Amino acid sequence: MKRTNAIRIICWVMLLLPLAVLGQNLGVEVHGARGFLLPHRQNMMHLPDGPAHFGELRFFTQTNRDQNWKRVYHQPQIGVSARFFDLANRDILGYGLGIAAYFSSPVLMTERFAWHLELGDGPGFISKPFDYDDNYRNIAIGSYGNFFVVLGQRFTYAMSPRLDLAVATSFNHFSNAAVALPNLGVNYPMLSVGLSYRPQRIFNDTNDYEDFLPQVESCWTVAGNFGVKQSLRPFDATYPTYSMYGGRQIGLSQKSSITLGGDIFYNAALFHYRNELGEAISALENLQAGLHVAYGLHIGQAVVSVTMGGYVLDSYKRDGFLYHRAGFRYLINEHWGMNISLKTHFFKADYFELGLAYRI
């Protein structure tokens, strides 16, 4: 229960930070969707049992041109989406709820037609997680509380000045970042159709790119993170994780950057697991270190990043040479930022990281 509560607190922080910039000029949109559960492991093939569905309710606001980042992204929509899922297997997976703060940026826009790319995340809930006695066949999700991530694109056609027909494709992911095992995660590609009511319609020529806006600045960044991870041996025991990283951010454009840096990791769950297997390693031998390259997408005070790294120090080696990280950072002021990220080995979650970053 304590682990579930911690996940909920972290997820609500992720949700409420973007809501600080929402205005009162809200639109509303409803969708119905159909798709499928995508089993990404051979041992998950028993989970899909028919199609998946969701019903969606979203509230959004249309940004104006009062800040540089809004002009760079051609006045994007920002809002909150709630999706209620039939997870394609009611007996084993049950139902799901995903609540995501999202960002929707137009790629192409005419007087009636618009094409948006969308990114969102927040808290997720699964009604039937793994249970030794009652639900041992759910090998994908081990907790009620989870993280919910959605990536997608949306097409709208204005049927009237305030009413749009909307068609969207999305990729929906539930995972608890290995806070509670098992944690293979579940993925749902979906196609949805809906109606959107907007208080106003703003037409922007997305080809009218404002070249005079400044590009992302270059700087040095250091960060420290803390997380928790459940161990396979002894099973159901939870241990802390620690990580530090530093790197040089180099601005590429008005909305993106690349960062070159290094990481140091200490995973206490891995230390106890290896000793349970009889390796008898020291704490120093459990340290991992690596070099990474990260791509960052800058949205106002927020930075969404994806990272690929390679270990230069790793006595464990069973997770492979490469590691990855998907992260979100919100800059509180010129120097300090709050950081949350998920460290993985390709599609296998290792642990989440929560911490502070400092820009020099």
QUIWOSUL-V659876 format. One record per pair of residues at least 4 apart in sequence whose ideal C-beta (glycine too) atoms are under 7 Angstrom apart, sorted by the first residue. I is the first residue (numbers start at 0). GAP is how many residues later the second one is. If there is no record, write none. Layout:
i: {I:I}
gap: {GAP:GAP}
This chain:
i: {0:1:2:2:2:2:2:3:3:3:3:4:5:6:6:6:6:6:6:7:7:7:8:9:9:9:10:10:10:10:11:11:12:13:13:13:13:14:14:14:14:14:16:17:17:18:18:20:21:21:22:24:24:24:25:25:25:26:26:26:26:26:27:27:28:28:28:28:28:28:29:29:29:29:30:30:30:30:30:30:31:31:31:31:32:32:32:32:32:32:33:33:33:33:34:34:34:34:34:34:35:35:35:35:35:36:36:36:36:36:36:36:37:37:37:38:38:38:38:39:39:39:40:42:43:43:43:45:46:46:46:46:47:47:48:48:49:50:51:51:51:51:51:51:52:53:53:53:53:54:55:55:55:55:55:56:57:57:57:58:58:59:59:59:60:60:60:61:61:61:61:61:62:62:62:62:63:63:64:64:64:65:66:67:67:68:68:68:69:69:70:70:71:71:71:72:72:73:73:73:73:74:74:75:75:75:75:76:77:78:79:79:80:80:80:81:82:83:84:84:84:85:85:86:86:86:86:86:87:88:89:91:91:91:91:92:92:92:93:93:93:94:95:95:95:95:96:96:97:97:97:97:97:98:98:98:99:99:99:99:99:100:100:101:101:101:101:102:102:102:102:103:103:103:104:104:105:105:105:105:105:106:106:106:106:107:107:108:108:108:108:110:111:111:112:113:114:114:115:115:116:117:117:117:118:118:119:120:120:120:121:122:122:123:123:123:123:124:124:124:125:125:125:125:127:127:128:128:128:128:128:129:129:129:129:129:129:129:130:130:131:138:138:139:139:139:139:140:140:140:140:140:141:141:141:141:141:142:142:142:144:145:145:145:146:146:146:147:148:149:149:149:150:150:151:151:151:151:152:152:153:153:154:155:155:155:155:156:156:157:157:158:158:158:160:161:161:162:162:163:163:164:165:165:165:166:167:168:169:169:170:170:171:171:172:172:173:173:174:174:174:175:175:176:176:176:176:177:177:177:177:177:177:178:178:178:179:180:180:182:184:212:213:214:214:214:215:215:215:215:215:215:215:215:216:217:217:217:218:218:218:219:219:220:220:220:220:220:221:221:222:222:222:222:222:222:223:223:223:224:224:224:224:224:225:225:225:225:226:226:226:226:226:227:227:227:228:228:228:228:228:228:229:229:229:230:230:230:230:230:231:232:232:232:233:236:238:238:238:239:240:240:240:240:240:241:242:242:242:242:243:244:244:244:245:245:246:246:246:246:247:247:247:248:248:249:249:250:251:251:251:254:254:255:255:255:255:256:256:257:257:257:258:258:259:260:261:261:261:261:262:262:262:262:263:263:264:265:265:266:266:267:268:269:269:269:270:270:270:271:272:273:273:273:274:274:274:280:280:280:284:286:287:287:287:288:288:289:289:289:289:289:290:290:290:291:291:291:292:293:293:293:294:294:295:295:296:297:298:300:300:301:301:301:302:303:304:305:306:306:307:307:308:308:309:309:310:310:318:319:321:322:322:323:323:323:324:324:324:325:325:326:326:326:327:328:328:328:328:329:329:330:331:331:331:334:334:335:335:336:336:337:338:338:338:339:339:339:340:340:341:341:342:342:342:343:343:343:344}
gap: {4:4:4:140:176:177:235:4:139:140:141:4:4:4:136:138:139:169:172:4:115:137:4:4:330:344:4:111:112:136:4:111:4:107:108:314:326:4:84:86:107:108:313:60:83:61:82:57:39:56:38:36:37:174:33:34:35:33:169:170:171:172:31:169:29:31:137:165:166:167:26:27:164:165:25:135:137:161:162:163:23:160:161:162:20:21:23:157:158:159:17:19:156:157:16:17:153:154:155:156:12:15:16:52:153:10:11:15:50:51:149:151:149:150:151:5:6:8:9:4:147:307:143:96:95:96:140:91:42:45:46:93:40:41:39:40:38:37:33:34:35:36:136:138:33:29:30:31:136:29:25:26:27:136:138:25:21:22:23:20:21:17:18:19:16:17:18:13:15:136:138:140:7:12:13:15:6:11:5:6:10:4:233:4:145:4:230:231:5:6:139:142:141:182:183:32:182:31:32:130:132:127:129:27:28:29:30:27:25:23:19:21:19:21:39:17:15:13:10:11:13:4:9:6:7:8:9:99:5:4:4:36:43:45:46:33:35:45:32:33:34:32:28:29:30:78:27:28:26:50:52:74:76:23:24:49:20:21:22:48:50:19:21:16:17:18:48:15:16:17:196:12:14:50:11:12:8:9:10:98:100:8:9:10:99:7:98:5:94:95:97:92:45:46:44:42:38:40:37:38:36:34:35:36:32:185:30:26:27:28:26:22:25:22:23:24:50:19:20:21:15:18:20:48:7:10:9:12:13:14:15:5:6:8:9:11:12:52:4:5:4:43:45:42:44:45:46:5:33:35:42:45:34:38:39:40:41:33:36:37:31:28:29:30:28:29:30:26:24:20:21:22:19:20:16:17:18:19:15:16:12:14:12:8:9:10:40:7:8:6:43:4:5:6:40:35:36:32:34:32:34:30:28:29:30:26:24:22:20:22:16:18:16:18:12:14:11:12:8:10:174:4:7:165:172:174:175:5:51:52:171:172:173:49:50:51:50:49:51:166:164:41:40:36:38:39:35:36:37:38:39:40:41:82:34:31:32:33:30:140:141:28:140:25:26:28:136:138:24:136:21:22:116:132:133:134:20:131:132:18:114:128:129:130:14:16:128:129:14:124:125:126:127:10:12:13:9:10:12:38:40:122:6:8:39:6:8:38:41:42:41:40:43:44:42:35:29:30:33:28:25:26:27:28:110:24:20:21:22:110:20:16:17:18:15:16:12:13:14:15:11:12:13:8:10:7:8:6:4:5:6:42:43:39:40:41:42:39:41:35:36:37:35:37:33:31:27:28:29:30:26:27:29:46:23:25:23:20:21:4:84:4:4:4:16:46:4:12:15:4:4:5:7:42:4:5:6:4:5:34:30:26:23:25:26:23:24:19:20:21:22:33:18:19:21:15:16:17:15:11:12:13:10:11:7:9:7:5:5:29:30:26:27:28:26:24:22:20:17:18:14:16:13:14:11:12:10:12:26:25:23:20:22:20:21:22:16:17:18:15:16:12:13:14:12:8:9:10:28:7:8:6:4:5:6:23:24:20:22:20:22:18:16:17:18:12:13:14:11:12:7:10:7:8:10:4:5:6:5}
